[in-house]
Amino acid sequence: MKKILRISLFVALPLLAIAHVTGLIDLMQVWDFLTSNPEGLLFGAVAAGAAPGDIIAGTATLDKAKTEAEEDYTELDLEKKIILVGQQDFVVDTLTRELGNKRITESIETGGWEIGQRDVVDQVDGDVSAQSSSKVTEAKVDKPAIWTGGETMIIQSGDNEYHFYVESVNLATSKLSIRLIGEASEVYAPALADDAKILRLGAAKSELDAQTDPTYLTPVSRTNYCQVHMAQVEESVIHSLHKKKVALDFNTMKERTLWDMKYKMEMTNLFGKKDYFVNTNGKRIYTSDGIWEQVEKEYIVNSNSAMNTSDWVAMCKYIFEGNNGSPRRVAIIGPDLMVAWSNVDAFTKQMLATNTEVVFGVRFNRIETNFGELLVKSGAGILTGMHSNKGIIFDPAFIRKDVYEALNMTPLDLDATGQRRVKAVRILENYCLYVENQPVHCKLTYEPVAATGGAATGGEATGGEATGGEVTP
């Protein structure tokens, strides 16, 4: 049978060529018939991705051959193509697309409920006097809501550590009634300094206790708006016909437009601000919060001298301590902050060409610290101007992308509709980023100050903000 087929093809192909040359048969019409017929014949089925024996329902072929500029990519294919544009420049966009931590939302306003964890550290708020005849004393604390009766704690006041038992909690006055434990009977409750650190330990119950005080973690709602990101590429029909000295065609313009669109998307991913308003044209506009606006935890280095090893260690400790994130975090660092880090030997010695790692096509410098690993990427092209002294540390596993309209590319037939004699393509994506598990992410700011003859202050921490290792709610 195979031999017969070979002989048939050997005879048929020359005959078809002769017939085409003499004008008896138009081979292009034959090809169009095989690939574009409405019944979905052999070649049409192959073009549609059908397997042998599959039944093709309806029209299974393209109505016309599409040019490169008119390709209607599927969502997955377009995602792969757009990642390649500025892959190294737009780290957040690249990682969120590659990791696929995406949720399709049916509402422009999206978000979620967050339930935190009870803190394990607290501070004494105000000096506490020593007791002359009692082991029980009262101490005002910063976070009374994390305590319940029956729990134990360690308080570090000065160079001394004391163990206490919580007798009761008064939320109205933020005071705890605490009993000194583990000391001789003649040792009474000591004086405690303002800002003395407290570490929460386990509860201690009596043999007859059948219940304990319940604790409640109230869910907190946080939302973001999906923002429409759009770009349009146009080339006039006449311009497309010109012979050009420079290879500036429609595809080149599309690529450059995509780069600019991704730049603006990346800036929104990082520094966008959530809002909803009606503009002067009466149109509803939604803007979304970027990572910087959503992350509450912040570390600020204030120094009147070069950043040193102590500053570096305190900063790394603050980034990784007290949260359940990955031991590896991504760090996008502005040029001024990078200069400050470069004064630290522990950082500079690891910034070697051999100490790099490629993650999803993005090349990072891998920096080991005593508390975790940082994948550092210079943000010189993104964190510029007012943001050059800033950096963002984040765990990509806890950055969710909420998509209202998936990335799509639509040809616009403006010439046929009589609007403009141009070839045009619209690129659109409607989405926002939602930061989950807040404590695992951290904002960094380097604020050098003029020397005043005093000692340099380390870092600073507020609620999330850090200065010199001091953490305040």
C-alpha angles and dihedrals in degrees: 000000000000090000091054091050092050092051091047092052091045090056099036100051096057090046091052090049092051091047091051093049093049091048097245093119131026104215092195090060089050090051092048089050093052096045105031107034116128094236094065103240126190102295092039090055092050091050089053091054097249120161122228110282095020117135113233113213119204122335110352099175138072114265092225140001109270125217120231090258091055099048111138098212120199114245093257095048092047091049089055092048097047092049088064091060107089091344093162095039101052105050099167093049092047095049096045091051095044096045091050094214088155135142125194109225129196094204132066088220108063139160138108150242120278126205113191130201128253110263117244096203131064140160137231111249107213134355117299119210122230118255118235098200110010138069090208122084139159123244128183112222137192096236110034092160093070092062133084130180115272097035124123130221147180119232119196110203114174108316093334131091122204132186119221139182119220109235096178144340126229107196092183093063097025088234130139124205103219134182124213110235137185095037134107116278093252092055112094134195108299130221114273124208125232110267092019107163121246127200118197115228133181129303121258118210133184124249091254098048112115096171140036134202110278120233124213128208108196115214112236121209120224125175142184134196123240110237125211111236112191139169132177129204120202136177123179117241091238093048090053090057095051121106104239133206090208123051093244105146134150095274092051091051090047092053093049091047090051090052091053091046091051091048091056091045091051092050089051090047088057108031109011120136123220117238144137123210145143112248127219090272090059094251124138113242127191123192126186136224116249126216093271093058094046099046112084100184113091136172119201121191110207111183138157090200136043116298108266140194093273090055090048095050093046091050094049091047090053092049097053104026123102101008138092100232128128117289085237120065133178116240122197106191130194119228096252092049089047089055090052091050090049089068089066115086093206088062101036095051090058096048092093128138089239093053096069133113131198114220116182090339095310116117113222134181107237111223121187118208132179089258106037145321127286123205098207124203123179111239094197092131095046110026096059136136111007091006098052091101094051138085138184125218114195143163106230091207088069098048108094124194114215110199123199096170118018121231108281140168117212126188111227114210095207093152095056092047091052097243102113135343094244141114106235140182127187120209116196141172127170113196148113137210121244119201113219128192095023100201094064093065126068139188119218129204128178113205112178112195131199115267113258099179092263126111118279115259117226125219128322131219130196122176082314093351118105133201120169093339093297110133120200126178 
